[in-house]
Amino acid sequence: MRTQVAIIGAGPSGLLLGALLHKAGIDNVIVERHSGEYVLGRIRAGVLEQVAVDLIDEAGVGTRMHAEGLPHEGFFIHVGGERHRIDLKALTGKCVTVYGQTEITRDLMDHRRAIGRTTVYEAEQVAIHDYGGARPRVSWQQGGQRAEIEADFIAGCDGFHGVCRASVPASAIAHHEKIYPFGWMGLLADVPPVHHELMYGTTERGFMLASMRSNTRSRYYVQCSLSDKVEDWSDERFWAEFRARLPADDAARLVTGPSIEKSIAPLRSFVVEPLRFGRLFLAGDAGHIVPPTGAKGLNLAATDVALLSRAIAEFYRGSTSGIDHYSQRALARIWKAERFSWWMTQLLHQFPDQGSFNAKMQRAELDYLFTSAAAQKVLAENYVGLPLEG
């Protein structure tokens, strides 16, 4: 087999890259180690920046997103039982769209089937070869048989635990990481959202987030210990703890119900540099992780593959400028999103070793935010998403 671009990973970043390359007339094959059902079963984020919405439209898969997605012109932060609204639309002229990552993945899968591009699912022992030369290859095992594909480029969209980054020699790559001393316990349930817009909260009991996937499906989170296990959190325990972290009027109207899914996500900030190694490029979680506080993970992956698809298209038009500068351009945006996600995480969580001084600084930062239009504008422009480049 031969293709122009071999994409490792059939999550939203790999699928979106495939769709953007297809639109540019560039052949591509996706290789995924899991089944399609497994990929769809992963519960992830659902807040899209306008840049990501535009990219999904550019790829030709935005119809259902516009029909079912929820535009949000603002969000709330509650402290000490008081809610403070950040008016994204008034501050930036932009909004965000709530549309679950699972639904984006489903739309991209349907689109890929419709255009007839190849996706290899349940590929075992995936390996990449000769990415430092002009003829890189990807190999895998399936059904007891070995398969291999040659490509001009390999795109590593295979996540934090994928084979692509792991195949790069340690001497060629720098890792930057911060591990946070807590996680998020998340619950998904078919109940109406407690509030019509997202609501972040910081309380003496810890952080909370009231989010949603639709007008009838809610996704709620509470800060928890890294030592906690999902089985420690019955539905009853979660609902009691979540209710205790809400303002009193929201707590009174909270609708509870059986969970569809529960999971604990540890929080980390992580970036590798560079993102290009010969003909191998890293994108999405393969190259960086952000804590979910700023809702940047999926959005960063989308902008990575936008830059990469344009760079590859430039190559086939006769210019290597795009691929030569992909890492620099992507990392410029990545580090800004990392800073914002780190800042929001520091602002809204209770840290085990926080101490009285840091607690006072956290509250002073919040007080300044709620009383300064300039501070709110900085928050808003980062939340709705910075430009793709610049």
C-alpha positions as CSV (number, residue, x, y, z in Angstrom):
1,M,0.0,0.0,0.0
2,R,1.0,3.6,-0.6
3,T,-0.5,6.9,0.4
4,Q,0.5,10.5,0.6
5,V,-0.1,10.9,4.4
6,A,-0.4,8.1,6.9
7,I,-2.3,9.3,9.9
8,I,-1.9,7.3,13.2
9,G,-5.0,7.7,15.4
10,A,-8.7,7.9,14.5
11,G,-9.8,10.3,17.2
12,P,-11.1,13.7,16.3
13,S,-7.7,15.2,15.5
14,G,-6.8,12.3,13.1
15,L,-10.2,12.3,11.5
16,L,-10.3,16.1,11.1
17,L,-6.8,16.1,9.5
18,G,-8.0,13.4,7.1
19,A,-11.0,15.4,6.1
20,L,-9.0,18.6,5.6
21,L,-6.4,16.7,3.5
22,H,-9.2,15.1,1.5
23,K,-10.6,18.6,0.7
24,A,-7.2,19.6,-0.5
25,G,-7.0,16.6,-2.8
26,I,-4.4,14.7,-0.7
27,D,-4.7,11.0,-0.3
28,N,-4.5,9.7,3.3
29,V,-5.0,6.5,5.3
30,I,-5.8,6.4,9.0
31,V,-4.5,3.5,11.2
32,E,-6.1,3.1,14.6
33,R,-5.3,0.5,17.2
34,H,-8.8,0.4,18.7
35,S,-12.2,-0.3,17.3
36,G,-14.5,2.4,16.0
37,E,-16.9,1.7,18.8
38,Y,-14.2,2.1,21.4
39,V,-13.2,5.5,19.9
40,L,-16.8,6.7,20.0
41,G,-17.2,5.5,23.6
42,R,-14.6,7.8,25.0
43,I,-16.2,10.7,26.8
44,R,-14.4,13.9,26.3
45,A,-14.8,17.7,26.2
46,G,-17.5,19.6,24.4
47,V,-16.7,23.4,24.3
48,L,-15.6,24.6,20.8
49,E,-13.8,27.8,20.1
50,Q,-15.0,29.7,17.0
51,V,-11.7,28.7,15.3
52,A,-12.6,25.1,15.8
53,V,-16.2,25.6,14.6
54,D,-14.8,27.2,11.4
55,L,-12.4,24.3,10.8
56,I,-15.2,21.8,11.2
57,D,-17.2,23.8,8.6
58,E,-14.2,24.0,6.4
59,A,-13.9,20.2,6.5
60,G,-17.5,19.9,5.4
61,V,-18.9,18.2,8.6
62,G,-20.6,21.1,10.4
63,T,-24.3,20.5,9.5
64,R,-25.3,18.6,12.7
65,M,-23.1,20.7,14.9
66,H,-25.0,23.8,13.8
67,A,-28.4,22.1,14.2
68,E,-27.7,20.6,17.6
69,G,-24.9,22.5,19.1
70,L,-25.5,25.2,21.8
71,P,-24.0,28.6,21.2
72,H,-23.0,30.2,24.5
73,E,-22.4,33.9,24.8
74,G,-21.0,33.7,28.3
75,F,-20.3,31.6,31.3
76,F,-20.4,32.0,35.1
77,I,-17.9,31.7,37.9
78,H,-19.3,31.4,41.4
79,V,-17.3,32.2,44.5
80,G,-18.8,32.2,48.0
81,G,-22.2,31.5,46.7
82,E,-22.2,34.5,44.4
83,R,-22.3,34.1,40.6
84,H,-20.3,36.4,38.3
85,R,-21.0,36.3,34.5
86,I,-18.2,36.6,32.0
87,D,-20.0,38.1,28.9
88,L,-17.9,36.6,26.1
89,K,-20.0,38.2,23.3
90,A,-19.9,41.7,24.7
91,L,-16.2,41.5,25.5
92,T,-15.0,39.9,22.3
93,G,-17.8,39.8,19.8
94,K,-17.5,36.0,19.8
95,C,-19.0,33.0,21.5
96,V,-18.3,29.3,22.1
97,T,-20.3,26.3,21.0
98,V,-21.2,23.4,23.2
99,Y,-21.1,20.2,21.1
100,G,-19.7,16.9,22.5
101,Q,-16.5,15.5,21.2
102,T,-18.2,12.2,20.8
103,E,-20.6,13.8,18.3
104,I,-17.8,15.5,16.4
105,T,-16.0,12.2,16.1
106,R,-19.2,10.5,14.9
107,D,-19.7,13.2,12.3
108,L,-16.2,12.9,11.1
109,M,-16.4,9.1,10.9
110,D,-19.6,9.3,8.9
111,H,-18.0,11.9,6.5
112,R,-14.9,9.6,6.1
113,R,-17.1,6.7,5.1
114,A,-19.0,8.9,2.7
115,I,-15.9,10.1,0.9
116,G,-14.4,6.6,0.7
117,R,-11.1,7.2,2.5
118,T,-9.5,4.2,4.2
119,T,-9.5,3.8,8.0
120,V,-7.8,0.6,9.4
121,Y,-9.3,-0.2,12.8
122,E,-8.1,-2.7,15.4
123,A,-4.5,-2.5,14.1
124,E,-2.2,-4.2,16.5
125,Q,1.6,-3.6,17.1
126,V,1.5,-0.4,15.1
127,A,5.1,0.8,14.4
128,I,6.6,3.6,12.3
129,H,9.8,3.3,10.3
130,D,12.3,5.5,8.5
131,Y,10.5,8.8,9.2
132,G,13.9,10.5,9.0
133,G,14.0,9.8,5.3
134,A,11.9,10.4,2.2
135,R,10.0,7.2,2.3
136,P,8.6,6.6,5.8
137,R,6.5,3.6,6.5
138,V,3.8,2.4,9.0
139,S,3.4,-1.3,9.8
140,W,0.8,-3.2,11.9
141,Q,-0.6,-6.6,12.6
142,Q,-4.3,-7.5,11.9
143,G,-5.9,-10.9,11.9
144,G,-2.5,-12.5,12.3
145,Q,-1.2,-10.9,9.1
146,R,1.4,-8.1,8.8
147,A,0.5,-5.1,6.8
148,E,2.5,-2.0,5.8
149,I,2.0,1.3,4.1
150,E,4.5,3.7,2.6
151,A,3.8,7.4,2.7
152,D,5.3,10.8,2.1
153,F,4.5,11.9,5.7
154,I,3.3,10.4,9.0
155,A,1.0,12.4,11.2
156,G,1.1,11.3,14.8
157,C,-2.5,11.9,16.1
158,D,-2.4,8.9,18.4
159,G,-2.6,10.6,21.8
160,F,-0.5,10.8,24.9
161,H,0.2,7.1,25.0
162,G,0.6,6.6,21.3
163,V,3.5,5.0,19.4
164,C,4.6,8.1,17.4
165,R,6.1,10.3,20.2
166,A,7.4,7.1,21.9
167,S,9.4,6.3,18.7
168,V,11.4,9.5,18.8
169,P,14.8,9.1,20.5
170,A,15.0,10.8,23.9
171,S,17.9,12.9,22.8
172,A,15.8,14.5,20.0
173,I,12.8,15.7,22.1
174,A,12.3,17.9,25.1
175,H,9.5,17.3,27.6
176,H,7.9,20.0,29.8
177,E,5.4,18.8,32.4
178,K,3.5,19.8,35.5
179,I,1.4,17.3,37.4
180,Y,-1.4,18.8,39.5
181,P,-2.2,17.3,43.0
182,F,-5.8,16.5,42.2
183,G,-8.2,15.2,39.6
184,W,-11.7,15.7,38.3
185,M,-14.5,13.3,39.1
186,G,-16.9,13.5,36.2
187,L,-20.5,12.3,35.8
188,L,-22.6,12.2,32.7
189,A,-26.4,11.9,33.1
190,D,-29.6,12.5,31.1
191,V,-30.8,15.3,33.2
192,P,-31.4,19.0,32.3
193,P,-28.4,21.3,33.0
194,V,-28.6,23.1,36.3
195,H,-27.8,26.3,34.5
196,H,-28.3,27.4,30.9
197,E,-24.6,28.4,30.6
198,L,-21.4,26.7,31.9
199,M,-20.7,27.5,35.5
200,Y,-17.3,27.1,37.2
201,G,-17.1,27.3,40.9
202,T,-14.4,27.5,43.6
203,T,-15.5,26.5,47.1
204,E,-13.8,25.5,50.4
205,R,-14.8,21.9,49.4
206,G,-13.0,22.3,46.0
207,F,-13.6,23.1,42.4
208,M,-16.8,22.3,40.5
209,L,-18.0,22.6,36.9
210,A,-21.6,22.4,35.7
211,S,-21.4,21.7,32.0
212,M,-23.7,20.0,29.4
213,R,-23.8,18.2,26.2
214,S,-27.3,19.2,25.2
215,N,-30.5,20.6,26.8
216,T,-31.2,17.2,28.2
217,R,-27.8,15.8,29.0
218,S,-25.4,17.2,31.6
219,R,-21.8,16.7,32.4
220,Y,-20.7,17.7,35.9
221,Y,-17.4,17.6,37.7
222,V,-16.0,18.0,41.2
223,Q,-12.4,18.2,42.2
224,C,-11.2,15.0,43.9
225,S,-8.1,13.4,45.3
226,L,-5.7,11.6,43.0
227,S,-6.0,8.6,45.3
228,D,-9.8,8.3,44.7
229,K,-11.2,5.5,42.5
230,V,-14.3,5.7,40.4
231,E,-15.8,2.9,42.5
232,D,-15.5,5.1,45.6
233,W,-18.0,7.5,44.0
234,S,-21.5,6.2,44.0
235,D,-24.1,8.3,42.2
236,E,-25.5,9.3,45.6
237,R,-22.1,10.5,46.8
238,F,-21.4,12.5,43.7
239,W,-24.8,14.2,43.7
240,A,-24.5,15.1,47.4
241,E,-21.0,16.5,46.9
242,F,-21.9,18.4,43.7
243,R,-25.0,19.9,45.3
244,A,-22.8,21.1,48.3
245,R,-20.6,23.0,45.9
246,L,-23.4,24.9,44.1
247,P,-24.9,28.2,45.1
248,A,-28.0,27.7,47.2
249,D,-30.6,28.6,44.4
250,D,-28.9,26.3,41.9
251,A,-28.7,23.5,44.5
252,A,-32.4,23.8,45.1
253,R,-33.3,23.2,41.4
254,L,-30.6,20.6,40.6
255,V,-32.2,17.6,38.9
256,T,-30.3,14.3,39.6
257,G,-30.5,10.9,37.9
258,P,-28.6,7.7,37.2
259,S,-25.2,8.2,35.7
260,I,-24.4,7.1,32.1
261,E,-20.7,7.3,32.6
262,K,-18.3,8.2,35.5
263,S,-14.6,8.7,35.3
264,I,-11.7,10.4,37.1
265,A,-9.3,12.5,35.1
266,P,-5.9,13.5,36.6
267,L,-4.8,17.0,35.6
268,R,-1.5,17.7,33.9
269,S,0.2,20.3,31.7
270,F,2.5,18.7,29.2
271,V,4.3,19.9,26.0
272,V,7.0,18.4,23.9
273,E,9.3,20.3,21.6
274,P,9.7,20.1,18.7
275,L,6.7,18.7,16.9
276,R,8.5,17.7,13.7
277,F,11.0,14.9,13.3
278,G,11.9,14.5,9.6
279,R,8.7,13.3,7.9
280,L,6.9,12.7,11.2
281,F,4.7,15.4,12.7
282,L,3.0,15.3,16.1
283,A,-0.5,16.8,16.6
284,G,-3.0,16.9,19.4
285,D,-2.5,15.0,22.6
286,A,0.6,13.3,21.1
287,G,2.4,16.6,21.5
288,H,0.7,18.3,24.4
289,I,-1.9,18.0,27.2
290,V,-3.7,20.8,29.0
291,P,-5.7,20.6,32.2
292,P,-9.4,20.7,31.2
293,T,-10.1,23.9,33.1
294,G,-9.7,26.1,30.1
295,A,-11.5,23.8,27.6
296,K,-8.5,23.9,25.3
297,G,-7.6,20.2,24.6
298,L,-9.8,19.5,21.5
299,N,-9.5,23.1,20.3
300,L,-5.7,22.9,20.3
301,A,-5.8,19.6,18.4
302,A,-8.0,21.1,15.8
303,T,-5.7,24.1,15.2
304,D,-2.7,21.7,15.1
305,V,-4.1,19.7,12.3
306,A,-5.3,22.9,10.5
307,L,-1.7,24.2,10.5
308,L,-0.4,20.7,9.5
309,S,-2.9,20.2,6.7
310,R,-2.1,23.6,5.2
311,A,1.7,22.9,5.5
312,I,1.3,19.6,3.7
313,A,-0.8,21.2,1.0
314,E,1.9,23.8,0.5
315,F,4.4,21.0,0.1
316,Y,2.5,19.5,-2.8
317,R,2.3,22.9,-4.4
318,G,6.1,23.1,-4.3
319,S,6.9,24.9,-1.0
320,T,8.5,23.5,2.1
321,S,7.9,26.6,4.2
322,G,4.8,25.2,5.9
323,I,6.3,21.9,7.0
324,D,9.6,23.7,8.0
325,H,7.7,26.1,10.3
326,Y,4.9,23.8,11.5
327,S,6.4,23.1,14.9
328,Q,7.2,26.8,15.6
329,R,3.7,28.0,14.5
330,A,1.9,25.3,16.4
331,L,3.9,25.7,19.6
332,A,3.4,29.5,19.6
333,R,-0.4,28.8,20.0
334,I,0.0,25.8,22.2
335,W,2.1,27.7,24.9
336,K,-0.5,30.5,25.0
337,A,-3.2,27.9,25.6
338,E,-1.1,26.1,28.2
339,R,-0.6,29.4,30.1
340,F,-4.3,30.1,30.1
341,S,-5.3,26.6,31.2
342,W,-2.6,26.7,34.0
343,W,-3.9,30.1,35.1
344,M,-7.5,29.0,35.3
345,T,-6.5,25.9,37.2
346,Q,-4.5,27.9,39.7
347,L,-7.4,30.3,40.0
348,L,-10.2,27.9,40.7
349,H,-8.9,24.9,42.6
350,Q,-8.0,24.1,46.2
351,F,-4.4,23.0,46.5
352,P,-3.4,20.7,49.3
353,D,-0.4,22.8,50.3
354,Q,-2.0,26.1,49.5
355,G,-1.5,27.9,52.8
356,S,-3.1,31.1,53.9
357,F,-1.0,33.4,51.7
358,N,-1.8,31.6,48.5
359,A,-5.4,31.4,49.5
360,K,-5.5,35.2,49.9
361,M,-3.8,35.7,46.6
362,Q,-6.3,33.5,44.9
363,R,-9.2,35.4,46.3
364,A,-7.5,38.8,45.4
365,E,-7.1,37.6,41.8
366,L,-10.8,36.6,41.7
367,D,-11.8,40.0,43.2
368,Y,-9.7,41.8,40.7
369,L,-11.2,39.8,37.8
370,F,-14.8,40.5,38.9
371,T,-14.2,44.2,39.2
372,S,-11.9,44.9,36.2
373,A,-13.3,45.0,32.6
374,A,-9.8,44.7,31.3
375,A,-9.1,41.5,33.3
376,Q,-12.5,40.1,32.1
377,K,-11.6,40.9,28.5
378,V,-8.3,39.0,28.8
379,L,-10.1,36.0,30.2
380,A,-12.8,36.2,27.5
381,E,-10.4,36.5,24.5
382,N,-8.5,33.5,25.7
383,Y,-11.6,31.5,26.4
384,V,-13.2,32.1,23.0
385,G,-9.9,31.2,21.4
386,L,-6.9,33.2,20.1
387,P,-6.4,33.5,16.4
388,L,-5.0,30.5,14.6
389,E,-1.7,32.3,14.0
390,G,-0.5,35.6,15.5
